[in-house]
Amino acid sequence: MFRKSMLVISLLITMVAQAHQPDVSTTMLVEKENNTWVLQISASLTAFQQEIRTHFAETPYKTPEEFQQMVITHIKNNLEISFNGGNKITLGKGFVKLGHETKVVFEVVGVPLDMQSVVVKNSAFKDIFKNQSALVLLKNGFNKEHFVLNDANNHTLNLEVQTNKFVEKTDSQAASFPSEYGYFLIAILLASLGVAFVIKKNNAKRISI
């Protein structure tokens, strides 16, 4: 059974690598040791390039380093996370790993120990047609829940804590996966979960930008 499960996951990861689309992304908030957190946003390189061309049209990048810095700035300008009715997090050092699936990872400051509710808004890819981002919050001791940010919910989700899981405060059309993207998003989630654990183990190797 274990080998079969690993084979399925491997196939899904392969599918992600071969068929990643610009209108699909993931937003992950992950707890590490001692109440430290990291944020990872993953999307196709094409998606990031399209957004940077749109928002930095007057100052086009000339080097990969300039592009990476623009990506970090763009994410910081378009992402908001707050807890317990208004305590906003701060994004610290970040780095960009370029590739067909490009990843942006930040240190996160300001996540409270006593977590009652959380509001997440990520409009970094709002200019891409039919864009949607799978939202995953990985907190130690909590169930692994996933949600979707898209045009239907204005790229914003209002969640509350119930025992050991996150749930939406109100009904939303974005609570379930649209059929045309459902399996693809699940594949991305599985792949991103693996990346999250790698990040936790290799924190010391991160490159600050």
Rosetta constraint file for C-alpha pairs under 8 A:
AtomPair CA 1 CA 5 HARMONIC 6.12 0.50
AtomPair CA 2 CA 6 HARMONIC 6.17 0.50
AtomPair CA 3 CA 7 HARMONIC 6.09 0.50
AtomPair CA 4 CA 8 HARMONIC 6.29 0.50
AtomPair CA 5 CA 9 HARMONIC 6.27 0.50
AtomPair CA 6 CA 10 HARMONIC 6.03 0.50
AtomPair CA 7 CA 11 HARMONIC 6.15 0.50
AtomPair CA 8 CA 12 HARMONIC 6.21 0.50
AtomPair CA 9 CA 13 HARMONIC 6.13 0.50
AtomPair CA 9 CA 187 HARMONIC 7.87 0.50
AtomPair CA 9 CA 190 HARMONIC 7.07 0.50
AtomPair CA 9 CA 191 HARMONIC 7.87 0.50
AtomPair CA 10 CA 14 HARMONIC 6.12 0.50
AtomPair CA 11 CA 15 HARMONIC 6.13 0.50
AtomPair CA 12 CA 16 HARMONIC 6.28 0.50
AtomPair CA 12 CA 187 HARMONIC 5.12 0.50
AtomPair CA 12 CA 188 HARMONIC 7.85 0.50
AtomPair CA 12 CA 190 HARMONIC 7.69 0.50
AtomPair CA 12 CA 191 HARMONIC 7.61 0.50
AtomPair CA 13 CA 17 HARMONIC 6.30 0.50
AtomPair CA 13 CA 187 HARMONIC 6.38 0.50
AtomPair CA 13 CA 188 HARMONIC 7.24 0.50
AtomPair CA 13 CA 190 HARMONIC 7.35 0.50
AtomPair CA 13 CA 191 HARMONIC 5.45 0.50
AtomPair CA 14 CA 18 HARMONIC 6.20 0.50
AtomPair CA 15 CA 19 HARMONIC 5.77 0.50
AtomPair CA 15 CA 20 HARMONIC 7.69 0.50
AtomPair CA 15 CA 187 HARMONIC 7.52 0.50
AtomPair CA 16 CA 20 HARMONIC 5.20 0.50
AtomPair CA 16 CA 184 HARMONIC 7.43 0.50
AtomPair CA 16 CA 187 HARMONIC 6.45 0.50
AtomPair CA 16 CA 188 HARMONIC 6.14 0.50
AtomPair CA 16 CA 191 HARMONIC 7.67 0.50
AtomPair CA 17 CA 100 HARMONIC 7.45 0.50
AtomPair CA 17 CA 101 HARMONIC 7.20 0.50
AtomPair CA 20 CA 24 HARMONIC 7.53 0.50
AtomPair CA 20 CA 43 HARMONIC 7.96 0.50
AtomPair CA 20 CA 44 HARMONIC 6.30 0.50
AtomPair CA 20 CA 100 HARMONIC 7.90 0.50
AtomPair CA 20 CA 101 HARMONIC 7.15 0.50
AtomPair CA 21 CA 44 HARMONIC 6.37 0.50
AtomPair CA 22 CA 43 HARMONIC 6.74 0.50
AtomPair CA 22 CA 44 HARMONIC 5.30 0.50
AtomPair CA 22 CA 45 HARMONIC 7.68 0.50
AtomPair CA 22 CA 46 HARMONIC 5.88 0.50
AtomPair CA 22 CA 47 HARMONIC 4.63 0.50
AtomPair CA 22 CA 128 HARMONIC 7.58 0.50
AtomPair CA 22 CA 131 HARMONIC 7.76 0.50
AtomPair CA 23 CA 47 HARMONIC 7.01 0.50
AtomPair CA 23 CA 125 HARMONIC 7.82 0.50
AtomPair CA 23 CA 128 HARMONIC 6.08 0.50
AtomPair CA 23 CA 129 HARMONIC 6.64 0.50
AtomPair CA 23 CA 130 HARMONIC 6.15 0.50
AtomPair CA 23 CA 131 HARMONIC 4.19 0.50
AtomPair CA 23 CA 132 HARMONIC 6.30 0.50
AtomPair CA 24 CA 43 HARMONIC 6.59 0.50
AtomPair CA 24 CA 44 HARMONIC 7.88 0.50
AtomPair CA 24 CA 131 HARMONIC 5.87 0.50
AtomPair CA 24 CA 132 HARMONIC 5.40 0.50
AtomPair CA 24 CA 133 HARMONIC 5.81 0.50
AtomPair CA 24 CA 134 HARMONIC 7.86 0.50
AtomPair CA 24 CA 185 HARMONIC 7.30 0.50
AtomPair CA 25 CA 41 HARMONIC 7.30 0.50
AtomPair CA 25 CA 42 HARMONIC 5.56 0.50
AtomPair CA 25 CA 43 HARMONIC 4.47 0.50
AtomPair CA 25 CA 44 HARMONIC 7.43 0.50
AtomPair CA 25 CA 131 HARMONIC 7.94 0.50
AtomPair CA 25 CA 132 HARMONIC 6.48 0.50
AtomPair CA 25 CA 133 HARMONIC 4.53 0.50
AtomPair CA 25 CA 134 HARMONIC 6.32 0.50
AtomPair CA 25 CA 188 HARMONIC 7.89 0.50
AtomPair CA 26 CA 40 HARMONIC 7.91 0.50
AtomPair CA 26 CA 41 HARMONIC 5.63 0.50
AtomPair CA 26 CA 42 HARMONIC 5.21 0.50
AtomPair CA 26 CA 43 HARMONIC 6.67 0.50
AtomPair CA 26 CA 133 HARMONIC 4.87 0.50
AtomPair CA 26 CA 134 HARMONIC 4.59 0.50
AtomPair CA 26 CA 135 HARMONIC 5.98 0.50
AtomPair CA 26 CA 136 HARMONIC 7.67 0.50
AtomPair CA 26 CA 188 HARMONIC 7.27 0.50
AtomPair CA 26 CA 189 HARMONIC 7.19 0.50
AtomPair CA 26 CA 192 HARMONIC 7.69 0.50
AtomPair CA 27 CA 39 HARMONIC 7.45 0.50
AtomPair CA 27 CA 40 HARMONIC 6.01 0.50
AtomPair CA 27 CA 41 HARMONIC 4.65 0.50
AtomPair CA 27 CA 42 HARMONIC 6.74 0.50
AtomPair CA 27 CA 133 HARMONIC 6.36 0.50
AtomPair CA 27 CA 134 HARMONIC 6.05 0.50
AtomPair CA 27 CA 135 HARMONIC 4.84 0.50
AtomPair CA 27 CA 136 HARMONIC 6.29 0.50
AtomPair CA 28 CA 39 HARMONIC 5.67 0.50
AtomPair CA 28 CA 40 HARMONIC 5.11 0.50
AtomPair CA 28 CA 41 HARMONIC 6.31 0.50
AtomPair CA 28 CA 135 HARMONIC 5.92 0.50
AtomPair CA 28 CA 136 HARMONIC 4.78 0.50
AtomPair CA 28 CA 137 HARMONIC 5.84 0.50
AtomPair CA 28 CA 138 HARMONIC 7.52 0.50
AtomPair CA 29 CA 37 HARMONIC 6.98 0.50
AtomPair CA 29 CA 38 HARMONIC 5.97 0.50
AtomPair CA 29 CA 39 HARMONIC 4.62 0.50
AtomPair CA 29 CA 40 HARMONIC 6.56 0.50
AtomPair CA 29 CA 136 HARMONIC 6.43 0.50
AtomPair CA 29 CA 137 HARMONIC 4.91 0.50
AtomPair CA 29 CA 138 HARMONIC 6.17 0.50
AtomPair CA 30 CA 37 HARMONIC 5.51 0.50
AtomPair CA 30 CA 38 HARMONIC 5.36 0.50
AtomPair CA 30 CA 39 HARMONIC 6.30 0.50
AtomPair CA 30 CA 40 HARMONIC 7.99 0.50
AtomPair CA 30 CA 137 HARMONIC 6.09 0.50
AtomPair CA 30 CA 138 HARMONIC 4.73 0.50
AtomPair CA 30 CA 139 HARMONIC 6.34 0.50
AtomPair CA 30 CA 196 HARMONIC 7.19 0.50
AtomPair CA 31 CA 35 HARMONIC 6.40 0.50
AtomPair CA 31 CA 36 HARMONIC 5.90 0.50
AtomPair CA 31 CA 37 HARMONIC 4.44 0.50
AtomPair CA 31 CA 38 HARMONIC 6.63 0.50
AtomPair CA 31 CA 138 HARMONIC 6.08 0.50
AtomPair CA 31 CA 139 HARMONIC 5.21 0.50
AtomPair CA 31 CA 140 HARMONIC 6.51 0.50
AtomPair CA 32 CA 36 HARMONIC 5.24 0.50
AtomPair CA 32 CA 37 HARMONIC 5.55 0.50
AtomPair CA 32 CA 38 HARMONIC 7.48 0.50
AtomPair CA 32 CA 140 HARMONIC 7.98 0.50
AtomPair CA 32 CA 200 HARMONIC 6.50 0.50
AtomPair CA 35 CA 111 HARMONIC 7.86 0.50
AtomPair CA 35 CA 113 HARMONIC 7.17 0.50
AtomPair CA 36 CA 108 HARMONIC 7.30 0.50
AtomPair CA 36 CA 109 HARMONIC 7.65 0.50
AtomPair CA 37 CA 107 HARMONIC 6.36 0.50
AtomPair CA 37 CA 108 HARMONIC 5.27 0.50
AtomPair CA 37 CA 109 HARMONIC 7.28 0.50
AtomPair CA 37 CA 111 HARMONIC 7.53 0.50
AtomPair CA 38 CA 105 HARMONIC 6.82 0.50
AtomPair CA 38 CA 106 HARMONIC 5.57 0.50
AtomPair CA 38 CA 107 HARMONIC 4.71 0.50
AtomPair CA 38 CA 108 HARMONIC 5.26 0.50
AtomPair CA 39 CA 105 HARMONIC 5.53 0.50
AtomPair CA 39 CA 106 HARMONIC 5.13 0.50
AtomPair CA 39 CA 107 HARMONIC 6.50 0.50
AtomPair CA 39 CA 108 HARMONIC 6.51 0.50
AtomPair CA 40 CA 103 HARMONIC 6.72 0.50
AtomPair CA 40 CA 104 HARMONIC 5.56 0.50
AtomPair CA 40 CA 105 HARMONIC 4.43 0.50
AtomPair CA 40 CA 106 HARMONIC 6.58 0.50
AtomPair CA 40 CA 196 HARMONIC 7.84 0.50
AtomPair CA 41 CA 103 HARMONIC 5.72 0.50
AtomPair CA 41 CA 104 HARMONIC 5.19 0.50
AtomPair CA 41 CA 105 HARMONIC 6.57 0.50
AtomPair CA 42 CA 101 HARMONIC 6.60 0.50
AtomPair CA 42 CA 102 HARMONIC 5.72 0.50
AtomPair CA 42 CA 103 HARMONIC 4.44 0.50
AtomPair CA 42 CA 104 HARMONIC 6.42 0.50
AtomPair CA 42 CA 192 HARMONIC 7.89 0.50
AtomPair CA 43 CA 47 HARMONIC 6.43 0.50
AtomPair CA 43 CA 48 HARMONIC 7.17 0.50
AtomPair CA 43 CA 101 HARMONIC 5.55 0.50
AtomPair CA 43 CA 102 HARMONIC 5.60 0.50
AtomPair CA 43 CA 103 HARMONIC 6.71 0.50
AtomPair CA 44 CA 48 HARMONIC 6.77 0.50
AtomPair CA 44 CA 99 HARMONIC 7.83 0.50
AtomPair CA 44 CA 100 HARMONIC 5.69 0.50
AtomPair CA 44 CA 101 HARMONIC 4.44 0.50
AtomPair CA 44 CA 102 HARMONIC 5.64 0.50
AtomPair CA 45 CA 49 HARMONIC 6.12 0.50
AtomPair CA 45 CA 98 HARMONIC 7.16 0.50
AtomPair CA 45 CA 99 HARMONIC 6.37 0.50
AtomPair CA 45 CA 100 HARMONIC 5.41 0.50
AtomPair CA 45 CA 101 HARMONIC 5.85 0.50
AtomPair CA 45 CA 102 HARMONIC 5.33 0.50
AtomPair CA 46 CA 50 HARMONIC 6.09 0.50
AtomPair CA 46 CA 100 HARMONIC 7.93 0.50
AtomPair CA 47 CA 51 HARMONIC 6.36 0.50
AtomPair CA 47 CA 125 HARMONIC 7.23 0.50
AtomPair CA 47 CA 128 HARMONIC 7.41 0.50
AtomPair CA 48 CA 52 HARMONIC 6.10 0.50
AtomPair CA 48 CA 71 HARMONIC 7.04 0.50
AtomPair CA 48 CA 102 HARMONIC 7.98 0.50
AtomPair CA 48 CA 125 HARMONIC 7.87 0.50
AtomPair CA 49 CA 53 HARMONIC 6.07 0.50
AtomPair CA 50 CA 54 HARMONIC 6.24 0.50
AtomPair CA 50 CA 128 HARMONIC 7.86 0.50
AtomPair CA 51 CA 55 HARMONIC 6.13 0.50
AtomPair CA 51 CA 124 HARMONIC 7.57 0.50
AtomPair CA 51 CA 125 HARMONIC 6.65 0.50
AtomPair CA 51 CA 127 HARMONIC 6.91 0.50
AtomPair CA 51 CA 128 HARMONIC 7.85 0.50
AtomPair CA 52 CA 56 HARMONIC 5.45 0.50
AtomPair CA 52 CA 57 HARMONIC 7.46 0.50
AtomPair CA 52 CA 67 HARMONIC 7.83 0.50
AtomPair CA 52 CA 70 HARMONIC 6.87 0.50
AtomPair CA 52 CA 71 HARMONIC 6.90 0.50
AtomPair CA 52 CA 74 HARMONIC 7.51 0.50
AtomPair CA 53 CA 57 HARMONIC 5.22 0.50
AtomPair CA 53 CA 60 HARMONIC 7.12 0.50
AtomPair CA 55 CA 74 HARMONIC 7.98 0.50
AtomPair CA 56 CA 60 HARMONIC 6.05 0.50
AtomPair CA 56 CA 70 HARMONIC 7.83 0.50
AtomPair CA 61 CA 66 HARMONIC 5.42 0.50
AtomPair CA 61 CA 67 HARMONIC 5.55 0.50
AtomPair CA 62 CA 66 HARMONIC 6.58 0.50
AtomPair CA 62 CA 67 HARMONIC 7.61 0.50
AtomPair CA 63 CA 67 HARMONIC 6.43 0.50
AtomPair CA 64 CA 68 HARMONIC 6.15 0.50
AtomPair CA 65 CA 69 HARMONIC 6.28 0.50
AtomPair CA 66 CA 70 HARMONIC 6.24 0.50
AtomPair CA 67 CA 71 HARMONIC 6.22 0.50
AtomPair CA 68 CA 72 HARMONIC 6.37 0.50
AtomPair CA 68 CA 95 HARMONIC 7.77 0.50
AtomPair CA 68 CA 96 HARMONIC 5.95 0.50
AtomPair CA 69 CA 73 HARMONIC 6.24 0.50
AtomPair CA 69 CA 209 HARMONIC 7.03 0.50
AtomPair CA 70 CA 74 HARMONIC 5.95 0.50
AtomPair CA 71 CA 75 HARMONIC 6.22 0.50
AtomPair CA 71 CA 96 HARMONIC 7.77 0.50
AtomPair CA 72 CA 76 HARMONIC 6.26 0.50
AtomPair CA 72 CA 94 HARMONIC 6.96 0.50
AtomPair CA 72 CA 95 HARMONIC 7.53 0.50
AtomPair CA 72 CA 96 HARMONIC 7.54 0.50
AtomPair CA 72 CA 104 HARMONIC 7.37 0.50
AtomPair CA 73 CA 77 HARMONIC 6.14 0.50
AtomPair CA 74 CA 78 HARMONIC 6.26 0.50
AtomPair CA 74 CA 124 HARMONIC 6.85 0.50
AtomPair CA 75 CA 79 HARMONIC 5.87 0.50
AtomPair CA 75 CA 124 HARMONIC 5.91 0.50
AtomPair CA 76 CA 91 HARMONIC 7.25 0.50
AtomPair CA 78 CA 121 HARMONIC 7.78 0.50
AtomPair CA 78 CA 122 HARMONIC 5.88 0.50
AtomPair CA 78 CA 123 HARMONIC 5.31 0.50
AtomPair CA 78 CA 124 HARMONIC 5.12 0.50
AtomPair CA 79 CA 120 HARMONIC 7.70 0.50
AtomPair CA 79 CA 121 HARMONIC 5.62 0.50
AtomPair CA 79 CA 122 HARMONIC 4.51 0.50
AtomPair CA 79 CA 123 HARMONIC 6.46 0.50
AtomPair CA 79 CA 124 HARMONIC 6.88 0.50
AtomPair CA 80 CA 88 HARMONIC 7.32 0.50
AtomPair CA 80 CA 89 HARMONIC 7.68 0.50
AtomPair CA 80 CA 119 HARMONIC 7.86 0.50
AtomPair CA 80 CA 120 HARMONIC 5.97 0.50
AtomPair CA 80 CA 121 HARMONIC 5.13 0.50
AtomPair CA 80 CA 122 HARMONIC 6.58 0.50
AtomPair CA 81 CA 88 HARMONIC 5.78 0.50
AtomPair CA 81 CA 89 HARMONIC 5.88 0.50
AtomPair CA 81 CA 118 HARMONIC 7.02 0.50
AtomPair CA 81 CA 119 HARMONIC 5.63 0.50
AtomPair CA 81 CA 120 HARMONIC 4.62 0.50
AtomPair CA 81 CA 121 HARMONIC 6.37 0.50
AtomPair CA 82 CA 86 HARMONIC 5.42 0.50
AtomPair CA 82 CA 87 HARMONIC 5.02 0.50
AtomPair CA 82 CA 88 HARMONIC 4.02 0.50
AtomPair CA 82 CA 89 HARMONIC 5.95 0.50
AtomPair CA 82 CA 118 HARMONIC 5.61 0.50
AtomPair CA 82 CA 119 HARMONIC 5.33 0.50
AtomPair CA 82 CA 120 HARMONIC 6.81 0.50
AtomPair CA 83 CA 87 HARMONIC 4.99 0.50
AtomPair CA 83 CA 88 HARMONIC 6.37 0.50
AtomPair CA 83 CA 89 HARMONIC 7.84 0.50
AtomPair CA 83 CA 111 HARMONIC 7.19 0.50
AtomPair CA 83 CA 112 HARMONIC 7.32 0.50
AtomPair CA 83 CA 115 HARMONIC 6.89 0.50
AtomPair CA 83 CA 116 HARMONIC 7.27 0.50
AtomPair CA 83 CA 117 HARMONIC 5.53 0.50
AtomPair CA 83 CA 118 HARMONIC 4.35 0.50
AtomPair CA 83 CA 119 HARMONIC 6.48 0.50
AtomPair CA 84 CA 115 HARMONIC 6.62 0.50
AtomPair CA 84 CA 116 HARMONIC 5.52 0.50
AtomPair CA 84 CA 117 HARMONIC 4.82 0.50
AtomPair CA 84 CA 118 HARMONIC 6.16 0.50
AtomPair CA 85 CA 117 HARMONIC 6.98 0.50
AtomPair CA 85 CA 118 HARMONIC 7.44 0.50
AtomPair CA 87 CA 110 HARMONIC 7.52 0.50
AtomPair CA 88 CA 110 HARMONIC 6.85 0.50
AtomPair CA 89 CA 108 HARMONIC 6.65 0.50
AtomPair CA 89 CA 109 HARMONIC 5.62 0.50
AtomPair CA 89 CA 110 HARMONIC 4.61 0.50
AtomPair CA 89 CA 111 HARMONIC 6.12 0.50
AtomPair CA 90 CA 108 HARMONIC 5.82 0.50
AtomPair CA 90 CA 109 HARMONIC 4.98 0.50
AtomPair CA 90 CA 110 HARMONIC 6.20 0.50
AtomPair CA 91 CA 106 HARMONIC 6.03 0.50
AtomPair CA 91 CA 107 HARMONIC 5.94 0.50
AtomPair CA 91 CA 108 HARMONIC 4.90 0.50
AtomPair CA 91 CA 109 HARMONIC 6.34 0.50
AtomPair CA 92 CA 106 HARMONIC 5.98 0.50
AtomPair CA 92 CA 107 HARMONIC 4.86 0.50
AtomPair CA 92 CA 108 HARMONIC 5.78 0.50
AtomPair CA 92 CA 109 HARMONIC 6.79 0.50
AtomPair CA 93 CA 106 HARMONIC 5.63 0.50
AtomPair CA 93 CA 107 HARMONIC 5.58 0.50
AtomPair CA 93 CA 208 HARMONIC 5.97 0.50
AtomPair CA 93 CA 209 HARMONIC 7.05 0.50
AtomPair CA 94 CA 104 HARMONIC 7.02 0.50
AtomPair CA 94 CA 105 HARMONIC 5.42 0.50
AtomPair CA 94 CA 106 HARMONIC 4.17 0.50
AtomPair CA 94 CA 107 HARMONIC 6.48 0.50
AtomPair CA 94 CA 207 HARMONIC 7.88 0.50
AtomPair CA 94 CA 208 HARMONIC 5.77 0.50
AtomPair CA 94 CA 209 HARMONIC 6.11 0.50
AtomPair CA 95 CA 104 HARMONIC 5.86 0.50
AtomPair CA 95 CA 105 HARMONIC 5.57 0.50
AtomPair CA 95 CA 106 HARMONIC 6.74 0.50
AtomPair CA 95 CA 206 HARMONIC 7.33 0.50
AtomPair CA 95 CA 207 HARMONIC 5.95 0.50
AtomPair CA 95 CA 208 HARMONIC 5.42 0.50
AtomPair CA 95 CA 209 HARMONIC 5.55 0.50
AtomPair CA 96 CA 102 HARMONIC 7.25 0.50
AtomPair CA 96 CA 103 HARMONIC 5.79 0.50
AtomPair CA 96 CA 104 HARMONIC 4.55 0.50
AtomPair CA 96 CA 105 HARMONIC 6.57 0.50
AtomPair CA 97 CA 102 HARMONIC 5.70 0.50
AtomPair CA 97 CA 103 HARMONIC 5.17 0.50
AtomPair CA 97 CA 104 HARMONIC 6.41 0.50
AtomPair CA 98 CA 102 HARMONIC 4.74 0.50
AtomPair CA 98 CA 103 HARMONIC 6.70 0.50
AtomPair CA 99 CA 103 HARMONIC 7.95 0.50
AtomPair CA 115 CA 161 HARMONIC 7.09 0.50
AtomPair CA 116 CA 160 HARMONIC 5.91 0.50
AtomPair CA 116 CA 161 HARMONIC 5.17 0.50
AtomPair CA 117 CA 158 HARMONIC 7.61 0.50
AtomPair CA 117 CA 159 HARMONIC 5.62 0.50
AtomPair CA 117 CA 160 HARMONIC 4.03 0.50
AtomPair CA 117 CA 161 HARMONIC 5.69 0.50
AtomPair CA 118 CA 158 HARMONIC 6.13 0.50
AtomPair CA 118 CA 159 HARMONIC 5.23 0.50
AtomPair CA 118 CA 160 HARMONIC 6.19 0.50
AtomPair CA 119 CA 156 HARMONIC 7.13 0.50
AtomPair CA 119 CA 157 HARMONIC 5.69 0.50
AtomPair CA 119 CA 158 HARMONIC 4.51 0.50
AtomPair CA 119 CA 159 HARMONIC 6.09 0.50
AtomPair CA 120 CA 156 HARMONIC 5.56 0.50
AtomPair CA 120 CA 157 HARMONIC 5.34 0.50
AtomPair CA 120 CA 158 HARMONIC 6.66 0.50
AtomPair CA 121 CA 149 HARMONIC 7.85 0.50
AtomPair CA 121 CA 155 HARMONIC 5.56 0.50
AtomPair CA 121 CA 156 HARMONIC 4.23 0.50
AtomPair CA 121 CA 157 HARMONIC 6.56 0.50
AtomPair CA 122 CA 149 HARMONIC 7.38 0.50
AtomPair CA 122 CA 155 HARMONIC 5.64 0.50
AtomPair CA 122 CA 156 HARMONIC 6.69 0.50
AtomPair CA 123 CA 154 HARMONIC 7.91 0.50
AtomPair CA 123 CA 155 HARMONIC 5.67 0.50
AtomPair CA 125 CA 131 HARMONIC 6.55 0.50
AtomPair CA 125 CA 132 HARMONIC 7.96 0.50
AtomPair CA 126 CA 131 HARMONIC 6.50 0.50
AtomPair CA 126 CA 150 HARMONIC 7.93 0.50
AtomPair CA 126 CA 151 HARMONIC 7.45 0.50
AtomPair CA 126 CA 155 HARMONIC 7.80 0.50
AtomPair CA 127 CA 131 HARMONIC 7.88 0.50
AtomPair CA 130 CA 150 HARMONIC 7.64 0.50
AtomPair CA 130 CA 151 HARMONIC 7.38 0.50
AtomPair CA 131 CA 150 HARMONIC 6.15 0.50
AtomPair CA 131 CA 151 HARMONIC 7.34 0.50
AtomPair CA 132 CA 148 HARMONIC 6.57 0.50
AtomPair CA 132 CA 149 HARMONIC 5.44 0.50
AtomPair CA 132 CA 150 HARMONIC 4.37 0.50
AtomPair CA 132 CA 151 HARMONIC 7.38 0.50
AtomPair CA 132 CA 155 HARMONIC 7.86 0.50
AtomPair CA 133 CA 148 HARMONIC 5.60 0.50
AtomPair CA 133 CA 149 HARMONIC 5.00 0.50
AtomPair CA 133 CA 150 HARMONIC 6.48 0.50
AtomPair CA 134 CA 146 HARMONIC 6.71 0.50
AtomPair CA 134 CA 147 HARMONIC 5.79 0.50
AtomPair CA 134 CA 148 HARMONIC 4.61 0.50
AtomPair CA 134 CA 149 HARMONIC 6.35 0.50
AtomPair CA 134 CA 185 HARMONIC 6.63 0.50
AtomPair CA 134 CA 189 HARMONIC 7.30 0.50
AtomPair CA 135 CA 146 HARMONIC 5.55 0.50
AtomPair CA 135 CA 147 HARMONIC 4.96 0.50
AtomPair CA 135 CA 148 HARMONIC 5.54 0.50
AtomPair CA 135 CA 149 HARMONIC 6.70 0.50
AtomPair CA 136 CA 144 HARMONIC 7.44 0.50
AtomPair CA 136 CA 145 HARMONIC 6.30 0.50
AtomPair CA 136 CA 146 HARMONIC 4.80 0.50
AtomPair CA 136 CA 147 HARMONIC 6.64 0.50
AtomPair CA 136 CA 189 HARMONIC 7.92 0.50
AtomPair CA 137 CA 144 HARMONIC 7.02 0.50
AtomPair CA 137 CA 145 HARMONIC 6.79 0.50
AtomPair CA 137 CA 146 HARMONIC 7.22 0.50
AtomPair CA 138 CA 142 HARMONIC 7.17 0.50
AtomPair CA 138 CA 143 HARMONIC 7.88 0.50
AtomPair CA 138 CA 144 HARMONIC 6.13 0.50
AtomPair CA 138 CA 145 HARMONIC 7.92 0.50
AtomPair CA 139 CA 143 HARMONIC 7.91 0.50
AtomPair CA 139 CA 144 HARMONIC 7.98 0.50
AtomPair CA 141 CA 164 HARMONIC 6.74 0.50
AtomPair CA 142 CA 164 HARMONIC 4.60 0.50
AtomPair CA 142 CA 165 HARMONIC 5.30 0.50
AtomPair CA 143 CA 164 HARMONIC 6.23 0.50
AtomPair CA 143 CA 165 HARMONIC 5.21 0.50
AtomPair CA 143 CA 166 HARMONIC 7.87 0.50
AtomPair CA 144 CA 165 HARMONIC 7.54 0.50
AtomPair CA 145 CA 165 HARMONIC 7.12 0.50
AtomPair CA 145 CA 166 HARMONIC 6.73 0.50
AtomPair CA 147 CA 174 HARMONIC 7.55 0.50
AtomPair CA 147 CA 175 HARMONIC 5.94 0.50
AtomPair CA 147 CA 176 HARMONIC 7.41 0.50
AtomPair CA 148 CA 174 HARMONIC 5.69 0.50
AtomPair CA 148 CA 175 HARMONIC 6.22 0.50
AtomPair CA 148 CA 176 HARMONIC 7.31 0.50
AtomPair CA 148 CA 177 HARMONIC 7.20 0.50
AtomPair CA 149 CA 153 HARMONIC 6.58 0.50
AtomPair CA 149 CA 154 HARMONIC 7.43 0.50
AtomPair CA 149 CA 155 HARMONIC 4.49 0.50
AtomPair CA 149 CA 156 HARMONIC 6.05 0.50
AtomPair CA 149 CA 157 HARMONIC 6.93 0.50
AtomPair CA 149 CA 174 HARMONIC 6.79 0.50
AtomPair CA 150 CA 154 HARMONIC 6.13 0.50
AtomPair CA 150 CA 155 HARMONIC 4.68 0.50
AtomPair CA 150 CA 156 HARMONIC 7.70 0.50
AtomPair CA 150 CA 174 HARMONIC 6.88 0.50
AtomPair CA 151 CA 155 HARMONIC 5.86 0.50
AtomPair CA 152 CA 173 HARMONIC 6.57 0.50
AtomPair CA 152 CA 174 HARMONIC 6.28 0.50
AtomPair CA 153 CA 157 HARMONIC 7.09 0.50
AtomPair CA 153 CA 172 HARMONIC 6.90 0.50
AtomPair CA 153 CA 173 HARMONIC 7.29 0.50
AtomPair CA 153 CA 174 HARMONIC 6.34 0.50
AtomPair CA 157 CA 168 HARMONIC 7.19 0.50
AtomPair CA 158 CA 168 HARMONIC 5.92 0.50
AtomPair CA 158 CA 169 HARMONIC 5.94 0.50
AtomPair CA 158 CA 170 HARMONIC 7.65 0.50
AtomPair CA 159 CA 166 HARMONIC 6.07 0.50
AtomPair CA 159 CA 167 HARMONIC 5.36 0.50
AtomPair CA 159 CA 168 HARMONIC 4.43 0.50
AtomPair CA 159 CA 169 HARMONIC 5.42 0.50
AtomPair CA 160 CA 166 HARMONIC 5.58 0.50
AtomPair CA 160 CA 167 HARMONIC 5.54 0.50
AtomPair CA 160 CA 168 HARMONIC 6.31 0.50
AtomPair CA 160 CA 169 HARMONIC 6.11 0.50
AtomPair CA 161 CA 165 HARMONIC 5.77 0.50
AtomPair CA 161 CA 166 HARMONIC 4.79 0.50
AtomPair CA 161 CA 167 HARMONIC 6.49 0.50
AtomPair CA 162 CA 166 HARMONIC 6.23 0.50
AtomPair CA 162 CA 167 HARMONIC 6.97 0.50
AtomPair CA 171 CA 175 HARMONIC 7.42 0.50
AtomPair CA 177 CA 181 HARMONIC 6.66 0.50
AtomPair CA 177 CA 182 HARMONIC 4.90 0.50
AtomPair CA 178 CA 182 HARMONIC 5.75 0.50
AtomPair CA 179 CA 183 HARMONIC 7.85 0.50
AtomPair CA 181 CA 185 HARMONIC 6.05 0.50
AtomPair CA 182 CA 186 HARMONIC 6.37 0.50
AtomPair CA 183 CA 187 HARMONIC 6.27 0.50
AtomPair CA 184 CA 188 HARMONIC 6.38 0.50
AtomPair CA 185 CA 189 HARMONIC 6.14 0.50
AtomPair CA 186 CA 190 HARMONIC 6.31 0.50
AtomPair CA 187 CA 191 HARMONIC 6.30 0.50
AtomPair CA 188 CA 192 HARMONIC 5.95 0.50
AtomPair CA 189 CA 193 HARMONIC 6.04 0.50
AtomPair CA 190 CA 194 HARMONIC 6.59 0.50
AtomPair CA 191 CA 195 HARMONIC 6.51 0.50
AtomPair CA 192 CA 196 HARMONIC 6.14 0.50
AtomPair CA 193 CA 197 HARMONIC 6.61 0.50
AtomPair CA 194 CA 198 HARMONIC 6.47 0.50
AtomPair CA 195 CA 199 HARMONIC 6.19 0.50
AtomPair CA 196 CA 200 HARMONIC 6.39 0.50
AtomPair CA 197 CA 201 HARMONIC 6.44 0.50
AtomPair CA 198 CA 202 HARMONIC 6.12 0.50
AtomPair CA 199 CA 203 HARMONIC 5.69 0.50
AtomPair CA 202 CA 206 HARMONIC 7.24 0.50
